Amino acid sequence: MSTVDVNGITLGVESFGDDDAPLVLLAGGPTMLSWPDALCERLAAGGRRVVRYDLRDSGESTTADPEAPAYTLRDLAADADALADALGGAPAHLAGTGVGGMVAQVAVLDHPGAFGALTLAGTRAVAPGPSDDDLPDHDQAAMSRLFARALPDWSDREAVAEFAAAGARILGDDPAAAHATAARIWNRTPGTAPPVQLANQLGLVFSRLDCGPRWRERLPGIGVPTLVVHGRRNRFFPVGNGEAIARAIPGARLLVLEEAATAIPDAAAGEVAEAMLALG
């Protein structure tokens, strides 16, 4: 792992594969560890240079004040553009998962020349907050259980990992994988202050971002090969959100992972990698 300075801030990055191979840039959701190792390794084995990175206020990237972020969603999109340029890989294949998928959509719309392919995993086409009437919102029963839990002691690594595992059970993800990932995220989080931990573990900084203007209506203008990956069992962003994105982007392929929820499980890494590599 290393860092790259762009746009006056530092982004944490990790690379897989040959530096001279075509670039696949994976925007974190919000940390780079939201992209599983198994998928990164499969993509690299398929002849790609894979770089996953932390969004601002997560991992090794610049952390300022997650309770009052002085940047917008469009700034995060500009970071993706600048990082692709700094890595010398434009036009890159850009991929985003969860909130990183929102970043990726706006990045391709605002900086079309920087990206030659797009993958969107487990995301939606509207900002955090109330959803559009025609899009399925969060599963309310699951959300009630998820947010009724007492927060852990953020200075206790094991307590944080157990908290993540319990959340995964509610969301339908693998608790053991969530436990391991949360522990790794904790190791890379710059401090145990609750706002910083919440930004890294739950991406709550996004609830405070300026995510305007709307971009959903612009999706038909995306002109690069696009893959939309979504878990059938996703309770946070139900699958109808992925289906709506795939309908809106011309020629987009929808890959529904029947046994997946919010996270891409290792068992699906080969299938997802194959679909991503097929974009070119």
C-alpha positions as CSV (number, residue, x, y, z in Angstrom):
1,M,0.0,0.0,0.0
2,S,1.1,3.6,-0.7
3,T,-0.3,7.0,-1.2
4,V,-0.8,9.4,-4.2
5,D,-1.2,13.2,-3.9
6,V,-3.9,14.7,-6.1
7,N,-6.1,17.8,-5.9
8,G,-4.3,19.0,-2.8
9,I,-5.1,15.9,-0.8
10,T,-3.6,12.4,-0.2
11,L,-5.3,9.2,-1.4
12,G,-4.4,5.8,0.0
13,V,-3.9,3.2,-2.8
14,E,-2.9,-0.4,-3.2
15,S,-1.8,-1.9,-6.5
16,F,-2.1,-5.4,-8.0
17,G,-0.6,-6.7,-11.2
18,D,1.7,-5.3,-13.9
19,D,2.2,-1.6,-13.8
20,D,2.2,-1.5,-17.6
21,A,-1.2,-3.3,-17.9
22,P,-4.5,-1.5,-18.6
23,L,-5.7,0.3,-15.4
24,V,-8.8,-0.8,-13.4
25,L,-9.4,1.8,-10.7
26,L,-11.6,0.7,-7.8
27,A,-13.2,3.5,-5.8
28,G,-13.7,2.5,-2.2
29,G,-17.0,2.3,-0.5
30,P,-15.6,4.2,1.4
31,T,-12.4,2.3,2.1
32,M,-10.4,0.3,-0.5
33,L,-11.1,-2.8,1.6
34,S,-14.7,-2.8,0.4
35,W,-13.2,-4.4,-2.8
36,P,-12.3,-8.0,-1.8
37,D,-8.7,-9.2,-2.3
38,A,-10.0,-12.2,-4.3
39,L,-11.5,-9.9,-6.9
40,C,-8.5,-7.7,-7.2
41,E,-6.3,-10.8,-7.6
42,R,-8.5,-12.2,-10.3
43,L,-8.5,-9.0,-12.3
44,A,-4.7,-8.8,-12.0
45,A,-4.4,-12.4,-13.2
46,G,-6.6,-11.3,-16.2
47,G,-3.9,-8.9,-17.4
48,R,-5.0,-5.7,-15.6
49,R,-3.2,-3.2,-13.3
50,V,-5.7,-3.0,-10.4
51,V,-5.5,0.0,-8.1
52,R,-8.0,0.2,-5.2
53,Y,-8.2,3.4,-3.2
54,D,-9.6,5.0,-0.1
55,L,-12.0,7.9,-0.5
56,R,-11.3,11.0,1.5
57,D,-11.8,10.6,5.3
58,S,-11.1,6.9,5.1
59,G,-8.1,4.7,5.4
60,E,-4.8,6.2,4.4
61,S,-6.5,9.1,2.6
62,T,-6.7,12.7,4.0
63,T,-8.9,12.9,7.0
64,A,-10.0,16.4,8.2
65,D,-13.4,16.6,9.8
66,P,-15.8,13.8,8.9
67,E,-18.6,15.7,10.8
68,A,-18.3,18.7,8.5
69,P,-16.7,17.7,5.2
70,A,-15.4,20.6,3.2
71,Y,-15.8,18.8,-0.1
72,T,-18.6,17.5,-2.2
73,L,-19.5,14.4,-4.2
74,R,-18.3,16.1,-7.3
75,D,-14.9,16.7,-5.6
76,L,-14.7,13.0,-5.0
77,A,-15.4,12.4,-8.7
78,A,-12.6,14.8,-9.6
79,D,-10.3,12.8,-7.3
80,A,-11.0,9.7,-9.4
81,D,-10.2,11.6,-12.6
82,A,-7.0,13.1,-11.1
83,L,-5.9,9.7,-9.7
84,A,-6.3,8.0,-13.1
85,D,-4.2,10.7,-14.7
86,A,-1.5,10.5,-11.9
87,L,-1.3,6.8,-12.4
88,G,-0.8,7.2,-16.1
89,G,-3.7,4.9,-16.9
90,A,-6.3,7.0,-18.6
91,P,-8.7,6.1,-20.1
92,A,-9.2,3.7,-17.1
93,H,-11.8,1.2,-16.2
94,L,-13.5,2.9,-13.2
95,A,-15.4,0.8,-10.7
96,G,-17.3,1.9,-7.6
97,T,-19.1,0.0,-4.9
98,G,-21.8,1.3,-2.5
99,V,-21.2,5.0,-2.0
100,G,-18.2,4.6,-4.2
101,G,-20.6,3.7,-7.0
102,M,-22.1,7.1,-6.7
103,V,-18.7,8.7,-7.0
104,A,-18.0,6.5,-10.1
105,Q,-21.3,7.5,-11.8
106,V,-20.6,11.2,-11.4
107,A,-16.9,10.8,-12.3
108,V,-17.7,9.2,-15.7
109,L,-20.4,11.9,-16.4
110,D,-18.2,14.8,-15.4
111,H,-14.9,13.5,-16.8
112,P,-15.8,11.2,-19.7
113,G,-12.4,11.4,-21.4
114,A,-10.7,9.8,-18.3
115,F,-12.6,6.5,-18.4
116,G,-13.2,3.9,-21.0
117,A,-15.3,1.5,-19.0
118,L,-17.5,1.5,-15.9
119,T,-18.5,-1.0,-13.2
120,L,-21.1,-0.2,-10.6
121,A,-21.6,-2.6,-7.7
122,G,-24.3,-2.5,-5.1
123,T,-25.2,1.2,-5.6
124,R,-28.0,3.5,-6.7
125,A,-28.5,6.5,-8.8
126,V,-29.6,9.0,-6.2
127,A,-27.7,10.5,-3.3
128,P,-27.9,9.3,0.4
129,G,-31.2,10.3,1.9
130,P,-34.7,9.9,0.6
131,S,-35.0,7.8,-2.5
132,D,-37.0,8.5,-5.6
133,D,-40.6,7.1,-5.5
134,D,-39.9,4.6,-8.3
135,L,-36.8,3.2,-6.6
136,P,-36.9,0.6,-3.7
137,D,-35.7,2.2,-0.5
138,H,-33.7,0.4,2.3
139,D,-35.4,-2.6,3.8
140,Q,-37.0,-0.8,6.8
141,A,-37.1,-3.8,9.1
142,A,-33.4,-4.5,8.5
143,M,-32.6,-0.8,9.0
144,S,-34.5,-0.6,12.3
145,R,-32.5,-3.5,13.6
146,L,-29.2,-2.2,12.2
147,F,-29.5,1.2,13.7
148,A,-31.1,0.2,17.0
149,R,-27.8,-1.4,18.2
150,A,-25.6,0.3,20.7
151,L,-22.3,1.5,19.1
152,P,-19.2,-0.3,20.1
153,D,-16.2,1.1,22.0
154,W,-14.3,2.4,19.0
155,S,-11.0,1.9,20.8
156,D,-11.6,-1.8,21.1
157,R,-10.7,-3.5,17.8
158,E,-12.4,-6.8,18.6
159,A,-15.6,-5.0,19.7
160,V,-15.7,-3.1,16.4
161,A,-15.2,-6.3,14.4
162,E,-18.0,-8.0,16.3
163,F,-20.2,-5.0,15.7
164,A,-19.6,-5.4,12.0
165,A,-20.2,-9.1,12.1
166,A,-23.6,-8.5,13.8
167,G,-24.5,-5.9,11.2
168,A,-23.6,-8.4,8.4
169,R,-26.0,-11.0,9.9
170,I,-28.8,-8.4,9.7
171,L,-27.9,-7.4,6.1
172,G,-27.4,-11.0,4.9
173,D,-23.7,-10.8,4.4
174,D,-21.0,-13.2,5.6
175,P,-20.3,-12.4,9.3
176,A,-16.9,-13.9,9.3
177,A,-15.8,-11.9,6.2
178,A,-17.3,-8.8,7.7
179,H,-15.4,-9.4,11.0
180,A,-12.1,-9.8,9.2
181,T,-12.6,-6.7,7.0
182,A,-13.7,-4.5,9.9
183,A,-10.6,-5.5,11.8
184,R,-8.4,-4.6,8.8
185,I,-10.3,-1.3,8.4
186,W,-9.7,-0.5,12.1
187,N,-6.0,-1.1,11.7
188,R,-5.9,1.5,8.9
189,T,-8.2,4.1,10.6
190,P,-6.3,7.2,11.7
191,G,-7.6,7.3,15.3
192,T,-10.4,6.0,17.4
193,A,-12.6,9.2,17.6
194,P,-16.2,8.1,16.9
195,P,-16.7,10.4,13.8
196,V,-13.5,9.0,12.2
197,Q,-14.4,5.4,13.0
198,L,-18.0,6.0,11.7
199,A,-16.6,7.4,8.5
200,N,-14.4,4.4,8.0
201,Q,-16.6,1.6,9.2
202,L,-20.0,2.8,8.1
203,G,-19.3,5.6,5.6
204,L,-21.5,8.1,7.6
205,V,-19.5,11.0,6.2
206,F,-21.6,10.6,3.1
207,S,-24.8,11.6,5.0
208,R,-23.2,15.0,5.4
209,L,-21.9,15.6,1.9
210,D,-23.3,18.0,-0.6
211,C,-24.3,15.5,-3.4
212,G,-26.0,18.0,-5.7
213,P,-26.9,18.4,-8.4
214,R,-28.9,15.2,-9.2
215,W,-27.2,13.0,-11.8
216,R,-29.8,10.2,-12.4
217,E,-31.3,12.0,-15.3
218,R,-27.9,12.2,-16.9
219,L,-27.2,8.4,-17.0
220,P,-28.4,8.0,-20.6
221,G,-25.4,10.2,-21.5
222,I,-22.9,7.6,-20.3
223,G,-21.2,6.3,-23.5
224,V,-18.7,3.7,-22.2
225,P,-19.2,0.0,-21.7
226,T,-20.9,-0.5,-18.4
227,L,-21.4,-3.4,-16.0
228,V,-23.9,-3.2,-13.1
229,V,-23.4,-5.8,-10.4
230,H,-26.0,-6.2,-7.7
231,G,-26.7,-8.8,-5.0
232,R,-30.2,-10.2,-5.1
233,R,-30.4,-10.2,-1.3
234,N,-29.2,-6.6,-0.9
235,R,-31.3,-5.1,1.9
236,F,-29.5,-1.7,2.0
237,F,-29.9,-0.9,-1.7
238,P,-32.4,-3.5,-3.0
239,V,-31.8,-4.9,-6.4
240,G,-34.3,-2.7,-8.1
241,N,-31.8,0.1,-7.8
242,G,-29.2,-1.8,-9.9
243,E,-31.9,-2.7,-12.4
244,A,-32.9,1.0,-12.8
245,I,-29.2,2.0,-13.4
246,A,-28.8,-0.8,-16.0
247,R,-32.0,0.3,-17.8
248,A,-30.9,4.0,-17.9
249,I,-27.3,3.5,-19.3
250,P,-27.3,2.5,-23.0
251,G,-26.1,-1.0,-23.5
252,A,-25.3,-1.7,-19.8
253,R,-25.1,-5.3,-18.7
254,L,-26.8,-6.3,-15.4
255,L,-25.2,-9.1,-13.4
256,V,-27.3,-10.1,-10.5
257,L,-25.5,-12.2,-7.9
258,E,-28.2,-14.5,-6.6
259,E,-26.5,-15.4,-3.3
260,A,-25.1,-12.0,-2.5
261,A,-26.3,-9.1,-0.4
262,T,-24.4,-5.8,0.0
263,A,-20.8,-7.2,-0.3
264,I,-19.2,-9.1,-3.2
265,P,-18.5,-12.5,-1.7
266,D,-15.2,-14.3,-2.5
267,A,-17.3,-17.1,-4.1
268,A,-18.5,-14.6,-6.7
269,A,-15.0,-13.0,-7.4
270,G,-14.4,-15.1,-10.5
271,E,-17.8,-14.4,-12.1
272,V,-17.5,-10.6,-11.4
273,A,-13.9,-10.5,-12.6
274,E,-14.8,-12.3,-15.8
275,A,-17.7,-9.8,-16.5
276,M,-15.4,-6.8,-15.8
277,L,-12.6,-8.1,-18.0
278,A,-15.1,-8.6,-20.8
279,L,-15.7,-4.8,-20.9
280,G,-12.3,-4.4,-22.3
